[in-house]
Amino acid sequence: MEPQLESNLLNWNSRVSVHAKSRFYDVEGWLHNAPGPPPREVEALGDLAGKTLVHLQCHFGMDTLSWAIAGTNVTGLDFSIAAIDEANSLAERAGLSERASFVCANVYDALEALQRKRFDVVYVSLGSLCWLPDVATWGGIVADLLAPGGRLYLHDTHPFASCLDADGERVVYGYFEDPDDPQIFDSTSTYTDGEELSAIRTYEWNHSIDEIVAALLGHGLVLDSLTEHDWTAFQQFPWLEENGSGSFVVPEGRPRIPLSFTILAHAPS
Ligand SMILES: C[S@@+](CC[C@H](N)C(=O)[O-])C[C@H]1O[C@@H](n2cnc3c(N)ncnc32)[C@H](O)[C@@H]1O
């Protein structure tokens, strides 16, 4: 693996135990309530009971297992062994192991790691594409993971928001992908509450909306919808306001900017 991805891997391994204990993820509450997928995902994907879904960059599997609760046969893939161990343990505790499996691999090795299996749905959730230097190659992997007629659900941070500094006040990073010019961060903190991280250096890459869409169309997928949202799921900037239902929005009086986006696409039948 490239040194920059190695560094990210160390950082992600160090985040897992912090996240699993955090109020942000609230694992005990999740186990108690056993929520299925959020309504907006069900609205987008419908009833997936009995279908197969692969979640790329699944972290410790909460989003993945929410679909298992809805009866979907889920596979999560992440390069962090700490995340995969935690995901397996969460599946066990939730009684979902029969419908859920987790694989430890780099996204770029997903086809081999998943033995070239094809899925009804490829699912990618918030905070994923910024960890990948090259979105065009990712688009080919998504296309090769989809069964004929299979669908992609991608919800991620909007690349415009990723151009802003930590205060969300100034454009300081490029909008377009440049594999040779990552954003480099040294931080002991993460987006959840909890203790300091032991591995602090990360490398992130922005990809424009155009580059993400081109990555999918260029590999034969059909775009069904692209929606830009004025909300996200974490306190990306200090001035974002929690709206009472778990989303963070731009307060009144500030220009509305896109904070996340959703793409739905499908493979030809
Ligand atoms: C922000 S998390 C995804 C979070 C997910 N939406 C959630 O809240 O559970 C990003 C995940 O990407 C994984 N990741 C980063 N780079 C990766 C790579 N090259 N291959 C596989 N997984 C990767 C990290 O280990 C981490 O679990």
The ligand as a MOL file (V3000), in Angstrom:
LIG
                    3D

  0  0  0     0  0            999 V3000
M  V30 BEGIN CTAB
M  V30 COUNTS 27 29 0 0 0
M  V30 BEGIN ATOM
M  V30 1 C -15.6140 8.2060 7.9520 0
M  V30 2 S -15.4710 6.4370 7.8560 0 CHG=1
M  V30 3 C -16.9420 5.9720 7.0560 0
M  V30 4 C -17.9240 6.1990 8.0520 0
M  V30 5 C -19.2680 5.6010 7.9140 0
M  V30 6 N -20.0620 6.4490 7.0660 0
M  V30 7 C -19.7610 5.5440 9.3240 0
M  V30 8 O -20.1530 6.5850 9.8660 0
M  V30 9 O -19.6690 4.5020 9.9270 0 CHG=-1
M  V30 10 C -14.2690 6.1630 6.6160 0
M  V30 11 C -13.8120 4.7150 6.5830 0
M  V30 12 O -13.0140 4.5640 5.4080 0
M  V30 13 C -12.0340 3.5920 5.7020 0
M  V30 14 N -10.9990 3.7250 4.6780 0
M  V30 15 C -10.2100 4.8000 4.4180 0
M  V30 16 N -9.4180 4.5560 3.3560 0
M  V30 17 C -9.7030 3.2900 2.9350 0
M  V30 18 C -9.2100 2.4660 1.8810 0
M  V30 19 N -8.2710 2.8910 1.0380 0
M  V30 20 N -9.7410 1.2280 1.7450 0
M  V30 21 C -10.6920 0.7780 2.6010 0
M  V30 22 N -11.1920 1.5000 3.6120 0
M  V30 23 C -10.7040 2.7600 3.7810 0
M  V30 24 C -11.5970 3.9070 7.1170 0
M  V30 25 O -10.9610 2.8090 7.7470 0
M  V30 26 C -12.9390 4.2890 7.7540 0
M  V30 27 O -13.4960 3.1930 8.4260 0
M  V30 END ATOM
M  V30 BEGIN BOND
M  V30 1 1 1 2
M  V30 2 1 2 3
M  V30 3 1 2 10
M  V30 4 1 3 4
M  V30 5 1 4 5
M  V30 6 1 5 6
M  V30 7 1 5 7
M  V30 8 2 7 8
M  V30 9 1 7 9
M  V30 10 1 10 11
M  V30 11 1 11 12
M  V30 12 1 11 26
M  V30 13 1 12 13
M  V30 14 1 13 14
M  V30 15 1 13 24
M  V30 16 1 14 15
M  V30 17 1 14 23
M  V30 18 2 15 16
M  V30 19 1 16 17
M  V30 20 1 17 18
M  V30 21 2 17 23
M  V30 22 1 18 19
M  V30 23 2 18 20
M  V30 24 1 20 21
M  V30 25 2 21 22
M  V30 26 1 22 23
M  V30 27 1 24 25
M  V30 28 1 24 26
M  V30 29 1 26 27
M  V30 END BOND
M  V30 END CTAB
M  END
